[in-house]
Amino acid sequence: MSSQRTFTSVGDPATDPHLTGEYLRNNPSWHVEFAAWKAANILQLLERKHLHPRTICEVGCGAGEVLRVLHASMDSQCTFYGCDVAPQAIELAKTRECERLSFEVADLGEISTPPFDLMLALEVVDHVEDYLGFLRMLRSRSEWKIFSFSLDISVQSALRGGALRRRRVVHAHRHHFTRKPPCERWKKPDMR
């Protein structure tokens, strides 16, 4: 285990919906129904980039179904580790544990781990108050990283009255991201 600077991804533990049980009440499946689709996309990306990780960590693993699907589909030498700050999520994930697949209630920024080959952060960055600090913390934790983001802002959500607000409450998103970073969206167009 290496010594690493401590970073907490939880703003206020007393009000964080992942810790109070509110997230589980609003999302009882913890989004397991999307796991096969997410895992298929990860497998496709790994194949396309000719990557063969031996160790994979999913930070904010939820119920652990994405890692379970990857575990069943990848090389038998690969080990999988999932962590989440939500005890209810890890309780669900623990039912998926097996050889080379483990889960732990942990805030990755507060524990020491050996470096992983691949880090997964799937729809997790939008839940972290200090997302830039979170990304900096992940930088040294693995050689490769795969991120996915919830794209809540769409024409459909803009046209449905209150849709974005409801989504923010149900999914506990602190931030909303779009495909292009702000600096590209706000650039003055070239008029040549």
TIKEKOL-428499 format. One record per residue (C-alpha): residue in three letters; x, y, z. Coordinates in steps of 0.02 Angstrom, whole numbers, padded with zeros to 5 digits, always signed. Each point is the difference from the previous one (the first is absolute). Layout:
N
ALAXYZ;...
***
This chain:
192
MET+00000+00000+00000;SER+00066+00170-00048;SER-00024+00158+00098;GLN-00117+00117-00091;ARG-00070+00171+00041;THR-00172-00011+00078;PHE-00147+00064-00100;THR-00182-00018+00051;SER-00133-00011-00133;VAL-00141+00027+00125;GLY-00050+00179+00036;ASP-00104-00013+00159;PRO-00024-00180+00063;ALA-00156+00051+00098;THR-00092+00055-00157;ASP+00081-00103-00139;PRO-00143-00103-00077;HIS+00119-00147-00031;LEU+00032-00011+00188;THR-00172+00044+00068;GLY-00093-00134-00099;GLU-00093+00127-00108;TYR+00090-00056-00159;LEU-00053-00181+00027;ARG-00180+00053+00033;ASN-00002+00097-00165;ASN+00098-00133-00097;PRO-00036-00171+00076;SER+00087-00097-00140;TRP+00152+00114+00012;HIS-00006-00001-00193;VAL+00044-00185-00020;GLU-00110-00004-00156;PHE+00129+00105-00094;ALA+00153-00102+00052;ALA+00005-00121-00148;TRP-00006+00145-00123;LYS+00139+00094+00093;ALA+00109-00156+00012;ALA-00024-00037-00186;ASN+00060+00177-00041;ILE+00152-00021+00112;LEU+00044-00168-00078;GLN-00018+00074-00174;LEU+00114+00146+00046;LEU+00131-00115+00076;GLU-00001-00108-00156;ARG+00009+00149-00118;LYS+00148+00073+00095;HIS+00085-00171+00024;LEU+00004+00021+00189;HIS+00015-00152+00113;PRO-00009+00059+00181;ARG+00044-00122+00139;THR-00075+00107+00139;ILE-00159+00103-00012;CYS-00075+00116+00130;GLU-00171+00078-00012;VAL-00017+00152+00111;GLY-00182+00030+00043;CYS-00043-00179-00050;GLY-00178+00005+00067;ALA-00075-00175+00005;GLY+00153-00071-00090;GLU-00090-00071-00151;VAL+00115+00081-00130;LEU+00151-00083+00082;ARG-00093-00166+00012;VAL-00037+00003-00188;LEU+00181+00048-00039;HIS+00063-00138+00116;ALA-00103-00129-00095;SER+00061+00065-00169;MET+00185+00033+00024;ASP+00161-00098+00022;SER+00003-00111+00154;GLN+00162+00084+00058;CYS-00084+00170+00020;THR-00050+00055+00175;PHE-00141+00123+00037;TYR-00026+00117+00146;GLY-00149+00113+00029;CYS-00023+00134+00131;ASP-00141+00117+00040;VAL-00035+00121+00143;ALA-00179-00067+00015;PRO-00017-00146+00121;GLN-00167-00049-00081;ALA+00083-00014-00170;ILE+00141-00110+00066;GLU-00127-00109+00090;LEU-00076-00034-00172;ALA+00173-00021-00079;LYS+00059-00125+00131;THR-00128-00124-00069;ARG+00101+00002-00162;GLU+00170-00033+00079;CYS+00099-00151-00056;GLU+00179-00049-00035;ARG+00092+00151-00074;LEU-00150+00116+00030;SER-00012+00098+00163;PHE-00093+00151+00065;GLU+00029+00120+00144;VAL-00088+00148+00080;ALA+00135+00130-00029;ASP+00034+00172-00067;LEU+00144-00035-00120;GLY+00082+00166+00041;GLU+00011-00048+00184;ILE+00081-00172-00019;SER+00165-00063-00067;THR+00002-00126-00140;PRO+00130-00064-00120;PRO-00018+00081-00171;PHE-00127-00084-00114;ASP+00017-00029-00186;LEU-00174+00069-00034;MET-00112+00116+00101;LEU-00186+00013-00039;ALA-00098+00154+00054;LEU-00171-00028-00076;GLU-00126+00138+00032;VAL+00090+00042+00160;VAL+00085+00168-00032;ASP-00167+00092-00003;HIS-00032-00057+00181;VAL+00162+00069+00072;GLU-00001+00176+00069;ASP+00183+00036-00040;TYR+00006-00091-00167;LEU+00164+00081-00054;GLY+00085-00058+00160;PHE-00076-00172-00028;LEU+00072-00008-00176;ARG+00171+00056+00064;MET-00007-00135+00134;LEU-00036-00134-00131;ARG+00145+00054-00111;SER+00132-00108+00087;ARG-00114-00143+00049;SER+00004-00092-00168;GLU+00085-00004-00167;TRP-00163+00010-00099;LYS-00168+00076+00045;ILE-00173-00013-00073;PHE-00127+00133+00045;SER-00181+00014-00045;PHE-00114+00143+00044;SER-00186+00019+00018;LEU-00060+00118-00135;ASP-00151+00075+00087;ILE-00006+00157-00105;SER-00090-00036-00163;VAL-00135+00074-00109;GLN-00122-00122+00078;SER+00044+00049+00179;ALA-00011+00184-00047;LEU-00174-00021-00076;ARG-00071-00101+00145;GLY-00043+00118+00139;GLY+00101-00042+00156;ALA+00084-00154-00077;LEU+00176+00059+00037;ARG-00046+00048+00178;ARG-00083-00171+00030;ARG+00152-00089-00069;ARG+00115+00101+00112;VAL-00102-00054+00152;VAL-00025-00183-00048;HIS+00178-00031-00059;ALA+00085+00120+00122;HIS+00106+00082-00135;ARG+00098+00148+00064;HIS+00064+00046-00174;HIS-00062-00013-00178;PHE+00121-00022-00143;THR-00020+00018-00187;ARG+00097-00078-00142;LYS+00109+00153-00031;PRO+00099+00085+00138;PRO-00051+00180+00040;CYS+00154+00075-00082;GLU-00052-00076-00169;ARG-00183+00048+00016;TRP+00041+00181+00039;LYS+00131+00029-00132;LYS-00039+00138-00122;PRO-00026-00080-00171;ASP+00133+00030-00131;MET-00080+00122-00125;ARG+00128-00018-00140;
***
